[in-house]
Amino acid sequence: MKKLLILLLIVLLAGALGYFFFYKRPQTQSFRQDQAASEQGDAQAQLAMAQRYIAGDMVGKDTQAAAALYEQAAAQGQVQATYELAQIYLFDSHWSSKRNEGLAYLKSAAEQGYAPAQYLLGNLYFSGYKTLPSNQVQAVLWWTEAARQQNQEAQKALDDFYSSSPASAQQIEQINNTLQQAQAGDKEALWQAGQWFLQGGLLEQNTDKAQKYLDQLAQQGDAKASYALFELYSAPSVNQDQFKAADYLRRAANSGLAQAQYMLGKKIYEAAPTDPASQKTALAWLNRAAQQKYTDALYLSALLYWRGQGVAKNLPRAFALFQQAAEQGNVDAQYYVGKSYLEGIGVARNKERALRWLRVASWGGHQEAAALLEQASK
């Protein structure tokens, strides 16, 4: 009996020693290594320590400590940490104030090519989640990206969608094809993709993606893309950059786009209205747009000839340009044509024509035209 008890004690001791040396000790060493590396800023170790805090592995469960470590790792580009942090902020009730940050982290992980994030983002788009509106197009596009990486859940979601919504699936397939063609550098597809992301609606508005597609097109000398980027960088937003805006505007103007030539001339004119050299440059750009019969350029260049800004005063030339703009529906130009006929400025007096043009301008809401019409009709 005594021998049996001794044998049993030996077995238990051996088991305890085995557990310590072959499991507990390596686990403790692994924990200490992760902890030390994490404190030194190693992103992979920060991810490992965050997961320990989530699971309560060698430490007490603590989502706050986990989130802090995930954030540190995510800031270094650790995509799995970015994804797991997104899940905490999105779905943990204690972090409801962080929902929007969670979506931002999830999108970041998806855009970095992390398939689980792409699949989850597709799910959220499909059903809509909190501040994220439902968008089936975006859902299918993200599922497709995940399925390309052999994500089985995403492939099943696609199969279910295509079998239940064939009409919608066909439209989305066309959108997906266009985006793939844009990735390959097709000019028409680049323009279409840029517009989709710029305007929102069919696809979720994303100015960064719009910029990417349109810039590829602008680099190939496309004037419309350059002008769209000018408008994007000019608008009050996080993307606002007046230096880039000016560069894209000049590119579009140099490529011959009348709208850009007019806008460049107008901006130069407004920036230095009393500087003769600037006014001359402004008029040169306006004249180039006016030669293409761009209405607003016709009017503004006429105004400069009328006032003698940037060029010697030339009233007949001003009248001719006013008339072209007036015939294209510019209300201000219609007023000046009426005034010119009434007072004989740059053209022979003709009261009948003056009254006709002043009447047209007043119908368009031009108050000075209405006042002059009333005075001339007496």
C-alpha positions in Angstrom: 0.0 0.0 0.0 2.8 2.3 0.9 4.6 1.6 -2.3 1.4 2.3 -4.2 1.0 5.7 -2.6 4.6 6.6 -3.4 4.1 5.6 -7.0 1.0 7.7 -7.2 2.9 10.7 -5.8 5.6 10.2 -8.3 3.1 10.2 -11.2 1.4 13.3 -9.9 4.7 15.1 -9.5 5.8 14.0 -12.9 2.6 15.4 -14.4 3.0 18.7 -12.6 6.5 19.0 -13.7 5.5 18.1 -17.3 2.8 20.7 -17.3 5.2 23.3 -16.0 8.1 22.6 -18.3 6.2 21.7 -21.5 3.1 24.0 -21.3 3.1 26.6 -18.5 6.8 27.6 -18.7 6.7 28.1 -22.6 3.4 30.0 -22.3 4.9 32.3 -19.6 8.0 32.8 -21.7 5.9 33.6 -24.8 3.8 36.0 -22.8 6.9 37.8 -21.4 8.4 38.0 -24.9 5.1 39.5 -26.3 4.9 41.9 -23.4 8.5 43.1 -23.8 8.3 43.4 -27.6 4.9 45.2 -27.3 6.4 47.8 -24.9 9.1 48.4 -27.4 6.6 49.2 -30.1 6.5 45.9 -32.1 3.2 45.9 -34.0 2.9 42.1 -34.2 3.5 41.8 -30.4 1.0 44.6 -29.7 -1.6 42.5 -31.7 -0.7 39.4 -29.7 -1.0 41.2 -26.4 -4.3 42.8 -27.4 -5.6 39.3 -28.3 -4.5 38.1 -24.8 -6.5 40.9 -23.2 -9.6 39.9 -25.2 -9.3 36.2 -24.3 -8.0 36.6 -20.8 -4.9 34.7 -21.7 -2.2 35.1 -18.9 -3.9 38.5 -18.1 -7.3 39.6 -16.9 -9.9 40.3 -19.7 -9.7 44.0 -20.5 -11.1 45.4 -23.8 -9.9 48.9 -23.0 -6.3 47.7 -22.7 -6.8 45.6 -25.9 -8.2 48.6 -27.8 -5.2 50.7 -26.8 -2.8 48.1 -28.1 -4.8 47.5 -31.3 -4.7 51.2 -32.0 -0.9 51.3 -31.6 -0.5 48.4 -33.9 -3.1 49.7 -36.4 -1.2 53.0 -36.5 1.8 51.0 -37.8 -0.2 49.4 -40.5 -0.9 46.1 -38.8 -4.1 45.2 -40.8 -5.4 42.4 -38.6 -5.2 44.8 -35.6 -7.0 47.4 -37.6 -9.8 44.8 -38.4 -10.1 43.5 -34.8 -10.2 47.1 -33.4 -13.0 47.9 -35.9 -15.0 45.0 -34.5 -14.6 46.3 -30.9 -15.8 49.8 -31.8 -18.6 48.6 -34.0 -20.1 45.8 -32.0 -19.1 46.2 -28.3 -21.9 48.1 -26.5 -19.4 49.8 -24.2 -17.9 51.5 -27.3 -21.0 52.9 -28.9 -19.5 56.4 -29.2 -16.8 54.9 -31.4 -19.1 53.5 -34.1 -17.9 55.9 -36.8 -14.3 55.3 -36.0 -15.0 51.6 -36.2 -16.4 52.0 -39.7 -13.3 54.0 -40.7 -11.0 51.3 -39.3 -13.0 48.6 -41.1 -12.8 50.4 -44.4 -9.1 50.9 -43.9 -8.5 47.2 -43.3 -10.7 46.3 -46.4 -8.9 48.8 -48.6 -5.6 47.2 -47.5 -6.9 43.9 -48.9 -7.7 42.1 -45.7 -10.4 39.6 -46.8 -12.3 39.2 -43.5 -12.7 43.0 -43.4 -13.9 43.1 -47.0 -16.4 40.4 -46.3 -17.7 42.1 -43.1 -17.9 45.5 -44.8 -19.9 43.9 -47.6 -22.3 42.5 -45.0 -22.7 45.9 -43.4 -23.3 47.6 -46.7 -25.9 45.0 -47.7 -28.1 45.4 -44.7 -27.0 48.9 -43.6 -25.6 49.5 -40.2 -26.0 52.5 -37.9 -24.7 55.5 -40.0 -23.8 53.4 -42.9 -26.7 53.3 -45.5 -27.6 50.1 -47.3 -25.9 49.9 -50.7 -26.1 46.6 -52.6 -23.6 47.7 -55.2 -20.9 48.4 -52.6 -21.8 45.2 -50.8 -21.3 43.0 -53.9 -18.0 44.8 -54.8 -16.5 44.1 -51.4 -17.7 40.5 -51.3 -16.1 40.1 -54.8 -12.8 41.4 -53.5 -12.9 39.0 -50.6 -14.0 36.1 -52.8 -10.9 36.7 -55.0 -8.9 35.8 -51.9 -10.7 32.5 -51.5 -12.9 33.8 -48.7 -15.6 31.1 -48.7 -18.2 33.2 -46.7 -17.9 36.0 -49.3 -18.3 33.5 -52.1 -21.4 32.1 -50.6 -22.9 35.6 -50.1 -22.2 36.3 -53.8 -23.9 33.1 -54.8 -26.9 33.8 -52.7 -27.2 37.3 -54.1 -26.8 36.4 -57.7 -29.4 33.6 -57.5 -32.0 35.8 -55.7 -31.5 39.1 -57.6 -30.5 38.5 -61.3 -31.5 42.0 -62.5 -29.5 43.8 -59.8 -26.6 41.3 -60.3 -26.4 42.2 -64.0 -26.2 45.9 -63.2 -23.6 45.4 -60.5 -21.6 43.1 -62.8 -21.4 46.0 -65.4 -20.2 48.4 -62.7 -17.6 45.9 -61.5 -16.4 45.5 -65.1 -16.1 49.2 -65.5 -14.0 49.5 -62.4 -11.8 46.7 -63.6 -11.3 48.4 -66.9 -10.5 51.6 -65.0 -7.8 49.7 -63.1 -6.4 48.6 -66.4 -6.2 52.3 -67.6 -9.2 52.5 -70.0 -9.9 56.2 -70.4 -13.7 56.0 -70.6 -13.8 53.7 -67.6 -11.4 56.0 -65.6 -13.8 59.0 -66.2 -16.9 57.0 -65.3 -15.3 55.6 -62.1 -14.1 59.0 -61.1 -17.6 60.5 -61.6 -19.2 57.7 -59.6 -17.0 58.2 -56.6 -17.1 62.0 -56.9 -20.8 62.3 -57.1 -21.9 59.4 -54.8 -25.3 57.7 -55.2 -24.6 54.6 -57.2 -21.4 54.1 -55.3 -20.6 55.6 -52.0 -19.0 59.0 -52.4 -15.2 58.7 -51.9 -13.2 61.7 -53.0 -9.9 59.9 -52.5 -10.9 57.2 -55.0 -12.3 59.8 -57.3 -9.0 61.7 -57.2 -7.1 58.5 -58.0 -9.1 57.7 -61.1 -9.3 61.2 -62.4 -5.6 61.9 -61.8 -4.7 58.9 -63.9 -6.8 60.4 -66.7 -5.4 63.9 -66.2 -1.9 62.6 -66.4 -2.8 61.5 -69.9 -3.7 65.1 -70.8 -7.5 64.8 -70.4 -8.8 68.4 -69.9 -12.2 67.3 -68.4 -10.4 65.2 -65.7 -8.1 68.1 -64.9 -11.0 70.5 -64.5 -12.9 68.0 -62.3 -9.8 67.8 -60.0 -9.6 71.6 -60.0 -13.2 71.7 -58.7 -12.5 68.9 -56.2 -9.4 70.6 -54.7 -11.2 74.0 -54.7 -14.2 72.9 -52.7 -14.2 73.4 -49.0 -13.4 69.9 -47.7 -10.6 67.8 -46.2 -9.2 67.6 -49.8 -9.0 71.4 -50.3 -5.6 72.4 -51.7 -5.5 75.7 -53.6 -2.0 74.9 -55.1 -3.2 71.7 -56.6 -6.4 73.3 -57.7 -4.5 76.0 -59.6 -2.2 73.5 -61.2 -5.1 71.4 -62.5 -7.0 74.5 -63.7 -4.0 75.6 -65.7 -3.5 72.1 -67.1 -7.2 72.1 -68.3 -6.9 75.6 -69.7 -3.7 74.7 -71.6 -5.5 71.6 -73.0 -8.0 73.9 -74.6 -11.1 73.4 -72.3 -13.1 76.6 -72.7 -14.7 76.3 -69.3 -11.2 76.2 -67.7 -9.9 79.0 -69.8 -12.8 81.2 -68.7 -12.3 80.2 -65.0 -8.6 80.9 -65.2 -9.2 84.3 -66.8 -11.9 85.1 -64.2 -9.7 84.2 -61.3 -6.8 86.3 -62.5 -9.2 89.2 -63.2 -10.7 88.9 -59.7 -7.3 88.5 -57.9 -5.8 91.7 -59.3 -8.5 94.0 -60.7 -6.3 97.1 -60.7 -3.1 95.5 -62.1 -2.8 96.2 -65.8 -0.5 93.2 -66.5 -2.8 90.8 -64.7 -5.8 92.2 -66.5 -4.1 91.7 -69.8 -3.3 88.1 -68.9 -6.9 87.6 -67.8 -8.3 89.0 -71.0 -6.0 86.7 -73.1 -7.5 83.6 -71.4 -11.0 85.0 -71.7 -10.5 85.6 -75.4 -9.4 82.1 -75.9 -12.6 80.8 -74.3 -14.7 83.4 -76.1 -13.3 82.1 -79.4 -15.0 78.9 -78.5 -18.3 80.8 -77.9 -18.2 80.1 -74.2 -21.0 82.4 -73.0 -19.6 83.7 -69.7 -16.2 84.3 -71.3 -17.9 86.4 -74.0 -19.6 88.5 -71.4 -16.6 89.0 -69.1 -14.2 89.8 -72.0 -16.8 92.3 -73.3 -16.9 93.9 -69.9 -13.1 94.4 -70.0 -13.2 96.0 -73.5 -16.1 98.2 -72.3 -14.0 99.4 -69.3 -10.6 99.3 -70.9 -9.1 96.9 -68.4 -6.1 95.0 -69.7 -6.6 96.5 -73.1 -7.5 99.9 -74.7 -11.2 100.6 -74.4 -13.0 99.3 -77.5 -16.7 99.9 -77.3 -17.6 98.3 -80.7 -15.7 95.2 -79.8 -17.4 95.2 -76.4 -20.8 95.5 -78.0 -20.1 92.6 -80.5 -19.1 90.3 -77.6 -22.1 91.4 -75.4 -24.4 90.6 -78.3 -23.0 87.1 -78.8 -23.4 86.4 -75.1 -26.9 88.0 -75.0 -28.0 85.7 -77.9 -26.8 82.8 -75.8 -29.0 83.9 -72.9 -26.7 85.8 -70.6 -28.9 88.3 -68.8 -26.2 90.8 -67.9 -25.1 90.8 -71.5 -28.7 91.4 -72.6 -28.8 94.5 -70.3 -25.6 95.9 -71.8 -26.9 95.3 -75.4 -30.1 97.2 -74.6 -28.1 100.0 -72.9 -25.7 100.2 -75.8 -28.6 100.5 -78.4 -30.4 103.0 -76.2 -27.3 105.3 -75.6 -25.4 104.6 -78.9 -22.4 103.1 -77.1 -20.3 101.1 -79.6 -23.3 100.9 -82.0 -25.8 103.2 -83.6 -28.8 104.2 -81.5 -31.8 102.1 -82.0 -34.6 102.5 -79.4 -36.7 99.7 -80.7 -33.9 97.2 -80.4 -32.9 98.7 -77.0 -36.4 98.2 -75.6 -36.5 94.7 -76.9 -33.2 93.7 -75.3 -34.0 95.5 -72.0 -37.4 93.8 -71.9 -35.7 90.3 -72.4 -33.2 91.1 -69.6 -35.9 92.3 -67.2 -37.9 89.1 -67.8 -34.7 87.3 -66.7 -34.8 89.2 -63.4 -32.3 91.9 -64.2 -33.3 94.9 -62.0 -31.2 97.5 -63.7 -32.6 96.5 -67.0 -36.2 96.8 -65.6 -35.4 100.3 -64.3 -33.9 101.4 -67.5 -36.7 99.9 -69.5 -39.3 101.8 -67.4 -37.3 105.1 -67.9 -36.9 104.6 -71.7 -40.5 103.7 -72.2 -41.8 107.1 -70.9 
